[in-house]
Amino acid sequence: MRRVAVALVHYPVLDRARTVVTTAITNLDLHDIARSAHTFGVSDYFVVHPIAAQRELASRVQAHWTTGSGARRIPDRSPAMQALRIVATIDDAAQALGEPELWVTSAAPRGEVVDYGPARELLQGDGPPVLLVFGTGWGLADEVCARAAVQLAPIRSPREDGYNHLSVRAAAAIIFDRLLAPR
């Protein structure tokens, strides 16, 4: 199976008016996605933020859970948080992996999408590592999606009204299960 890493991108992402913005790092995203990623065997969890103060915040949260009082109080969280990599750009994450394929996710896809069965098959074959990219805010900027080798199908709501506004934490866990859980 190909190596799979994940990136949570805070820039470039969209706001509700589809303007490119930078979003803030949230504590819940850091450790909830880290725990889901660790559960499903993701090799690295990159948090991408261009602002140094936000990266420092993420580093402090990571230290709390890997070497600080959080690690002593709840040691099960430490292994997941050790896979956290805090970087300034998507390119920094890609370079750390050695030129992976970018796979993106979106509730509002742009162009052709790959469903989860065929995507699982792609992961079983030979190839470069995969960097699975999630956006914050209202999703990834078009420039990120344009770079992707694969755009995964959106998570569909069974509701009649089509409501689909999952947190990135929930979407990541669902997608990890669909792509990486034993079948």
N, C-alpha and C positions, 0 to 999 in steps of 0.2 A: 504494500500500500504506500502511496505517496505521502510524504510529510505534509501535514496541514498545520498552518499557523493562522491566527486571527488578528485582525487590526480593528480597533475601535477608533474611528476618525472623528475629530472635533473641528477640523478644517482641512479642506474646503467642504462645507456642508450647506444645506439650504435652510432658510427660514420659511414660514408659511407663505410669504409673497414670492418665493423662489429666488430670493437674493442670496448670494454667497456670503456666509457669515462664519464666525468662530463661536462654538458653544463652550460652556464650562464643563470641566470634569466633575463627575458626581461620585461620591464615595460608594454608593450602591453598585454602580456600573463596574467599578474596579473589582470589588471582591465577588460579586455575584457572577459576572462573566468569567472571572478567573476560576471559580469553583466549577462552573459548567464546563469550561474548556478542559480543566484537569480531569473531570469525570469522563469525558469522551476522548481523551488521549491527544488533545491538541498540543503541539510541541511548544509553542510560544504564544503569548498574549501581548500584543503591542498596543499601547495607548498612544495615539498620535495627537500631539498638541503643539502649536507653534510658539506658545507663550511660556517663557522659562518659569515664571511664578506658578503656573498651572502644573507644569512638569514636576516642580519641587513639591507641590502639594501631593501629587500622586506618589512621589518617592517617600514622603513622610508616612502616607497611609500604608504603603508597601512595607516599610520598615516596622511599623507598628505590628503588622501581622507576621513578619518573618523573623524579627529579632527582638521586638519590644514586648510590652506586657500582653498584647493580644496573642502573640505566639505562645506565651506561657499559659494564658488562660484558656485558649481554644487552639491547641496544637494542630488539630485537623485542618485548619485554614492555611497554615504555613506552606505546605507543599504547593498548593494552588497558586499562592501569591508569589512564590519564587519564580514562576514562569512569566511574571509580568515584566515587560520591557517598555520603558518610557522613552519615546522618541519624538523628534520635532516634525518629521514629515513621513509620508507614505514611502518615499524613496529611501529614507533611512531604514525603515522596516524591511523593505525589499532587499536592500544591500546586505542587511544582517542575515538574510536567508539565502543569499546567493542567486539573485535574479529569479524569483518565483513567478508563476502565473498568478495574475490577479483575478479573483473571482469576487463579484459584487452581489449584493442583495438589495432589494428595494420593494417596498409595498406598491410603488407605482413604477413598474419597469419601463425602460426606454429601449425598444427594439426586441430582438429575438431573445427568448429565455430558454434555459435548460431545466427540465424537471428533475426531481431528486433521484429517481431510478437511474437514468442515464448519467447523472452527475456522480453517483456512487460508483458506477462502472468506470468512469474516467479516473477516479481516485485509485481504483484497483490496479490500473495499468502503470507502465513506466512513464516517467516524465519528471519535470522539475517540481520542486515544492509548490504548494498552493498557499497563497495568502488570501484568506477569506476576509473581505473588507465589509464592515458594517459602518453605517453613518449615524450620527446623532442628529439632533434637531429634526428637520423634516426630510432628511435623507442626504445621500451623497450628491455632490455637485456633478453636473454633466461631464466635466473634464475628467473626473475619476472614473465614471462609468464608461467613458469612451476608451479608456486604457485597458478595460477588462477583457480577458480571454473568454470568460464565462459570466453570464448574468443568470443567477438562479431565479427560478419561478417564485413569485411572491407567495407568502402564506395566505391562503384564501379563508375568508370567514364563511361559516355555514349560515350566518344570519341572512334573513330575507332582505334586510336593508343594506347588506354589504359592509357593515361597520368593520373597520380594520385599522385599529390604532394601538398596536402592541408596543410595550416598552422595548427598547433595544435588548434589554436583559432577557425578556421572554422570547423575543424573536431568535436571539442567538441560541438559547437552549433548545428551541424547537428545531432549528436548522441543524445544530450539532447532532441531535437525535436522528433526524432524517438522513444525514450524510454519513455519520460515523458509527452509529450503534450497530451491534451485530444483528443480522437478520436471519 
